[in-house]
């Protein structure tokens, strides 16, 4: 079972697994764009540098031309692209992309 959180970062939706894998999704006025990061978020991340650290590694993206909103199907697609093993369980105790919630999730 892969534990994950869905975090709202105002401009985009962020999906993070317990292992620190991360994907983002946003609507660009035409379709949903997904980004997958090769680097993981470390448990001792610096919130001011997290995106810089993620962008150092590889980043993959995918356009979902038939989607205009991020729904549960898109979230599962994001998780399958990060992990691929299946069996996902959402942690609803965190829901915003801020330092406190992210630290709580990654270190619990």
Secondary structure, DSSP 8 states (H G I E B T S, - for coil): -EEEEEEE-SSSEEEEETTS-EEEEEE-SSSEEEEEESS---TT--TTTHHHHHHHS-EEEEEETT-SS--HHHHHHHHHHHT-S--EEE-TT--B-SHHHHHHHHH-
